[in-house]
């Protein structure tokens, strides 16, 4: 046996990130391994949301736009996030949704590479990125093509026809990781731009957009950044590209002088140019709580613990659940995985439903993937023990065969 | 003197909407006449936001997407709003921002009128609508033109080249109202489609999109609907147009089967097709509080009181502030005004700042407009008395000449 519950409890006791768990609300009796779908609630979010509603909205009303800095939330929070993803002040915004931000950036990228007609993407990516690119190409109606490839053969597809490479660094199903720097270099060598989707990277592992010389990036804030359900997403535009092309969703927040109420559009020229309209202030404000906590944590420690948690999970599954039909869907080497571990199983959906009823929350991704998110700020080593114990129970006692679990319901 | 404070207090006592005021938080010592920029906070929003954060996010986490109906918020709340704007179930969504929704609809409209190249708009409209249309035309790059006209001569500009007429029903500065039914008829007679911006209409006056046979509409929920700062906006697509054209921001929420995670886009075919990505659940959830209150109020009573409040304001200004340099910028006839009263004054900015320091909150719109929003659910007749008294004080005592008020700051 590679690990015992006791040895794992000892690792928790020595964990330099251990104290962060107390800063979250976590439901009793639940092992939550779905922070890569919706991050847990920082305790600070409760007070912050109350203050926002009762004082800023309730008492200060319209004056809060200046008094409480609502106007500056997208840029001020963007500057905070910049530190986590290797960007500089004035390169990041918190605004809109990941898909809408991708649309803006891909549109800019195509404008910056007018002679090229290919957007290179990963066919098995979380599909909203594909759908947004297809929506853009359809709307432009100028012969743009989405070229789909898979990770294994992505490099050879970066040809001189490619205008922009749009990839998600960490795969949502398997956790497979792209080498951001290497792929960015290949894209640039071929004369293409690159846009990284960091949905499963930001807050989960060290990201260095400047170091990789990335052009654009997007990502969501409700997974590893613990920003709250549907919290506004982020986007990144390297300084060298700002003001060089106009994004199409050019609402008044992107105008050079929004409060002049001019009839005609004039682009802001800096990162503000990527804004569109008024943002949901409650969701945007509360998002800062998770961000602030993340900024106090050491990202290398997060990554080290994330890799160790994954190794423990894989080791325990091999030791306790061999012969139950699970196959590792993630890379066996921690360096090649994001902050999750995934397994395939032909009865994956029913098993995940049974597990959830046992108090272990992961998620299922069609057709056969059981996905477990590892969130080092609140996931303990003993949680991995408990999760594998529950999986063993579900399999040994055939709990997954309960007819209640046969139906496929919606999971996100 | 047309009105006395006493007579106005009597009208408040008899006001059939009077009880709604107690359902709002309103700051003490303030007369809030800016509900057309940010509506006041329904008391219910406090408990609802706490429940959302502590229970739905904090305790139920990812399961809330199904358990607490997060998935259905855009359509469920849209169906509620439909009742207020003369739409049917399945025609309205609460999602994204007004500008982004307009972009989707205008793009669809141009697809539905492929031979026509003109978008007809009002040059003096709140400019984000113009900017979004200009962004769309620039991106399409197929010779589309934004034709700007003003209200007085809008009708003659609805020519056979026009693909879509995109107008805001109630003007943000003056409160001038379009006859929705008449203009819609003219548009259709010319073979054009129409998209109404209801930012200053929804919750302020009876709107009958079906009765007017409107094609599309957008609007925000943070003004007269009291949905909270930056709460998600709405959009309307008449059933007859649904699935007939594809909007460009086609994220996974607009897919025919979002949870099949198919590689390629397939449009939903119904109102879901107008969605894009994941919505800010805190802001979206809290938005329901204002909506529910509005649904309990009688819209005709709201309109009657709104018109009366405006008449009282205009009458009191004529009686108490004649000769101070104010000119009525709104229509003198209540039937022709939205739920606001506006005045021009060469020192408008400084006067509004001085007024705010007197506890009367309206807003200033460049170059010279003082704008006062009338929100019948919480604005009392005596508030109008108090506001005009404060204006008289500011003018009689030259308070507006204080050098602090000389600088033009940002106001929304």
Interface residues (C-beta under 8 A of the other chain):
Chain A: X25 X27 X30 X32 X34 X37 X38 X40 X41 X45 X46 X49 X50 X53 X54 X56 X57 X58 X59 X60 X61 X62 X63 X64 X65 X66 X70 X71 X96 X97 X98 X99 X100 X103 X107 X123 X124 X126 X127 X128 X130 X131 X132 X134 X135 X136 X138 X139 X140 X141 X142 X148 X220 X222 X228 X229 X230 X231 X232 X233 X246 X247 X248 X249 X250 X251 X252 X253 X254 X255 X259 X260 X261 X262 X263 X264 X265 X276 X277 X278 X279 X280 X281 X282 X283 X284 X286 X356 X361 X363 X365 X366 X409 X410 X411 X412
Chain B: X25 X27 X30 X32 X34 X37 X38 X40 X41 X45 X46 X49 X50 X53 X54 X56 X57 X58 X59 X60 X61 X62 X63 X64 X65 X66 X70 X71 X96 X97 X98 X99 X100 X103 X107 X123 X124 X126 X127 X128 X130 X131 X132 X134 X135 X136 X138 X139 X140 X141 X142 X148 X220 X222 X228 X229 X230 X231 X232 X233 X246 X247 X248 X249 X250 X251 X252 X253 X254 X255 X259 X260 X261 X262 X263 X264 X265 X276 X277 X278 X279 X280 X281 X282 X283 X284 X286 X356 X361 X363 X365 X366 X409 X410 X411 X412
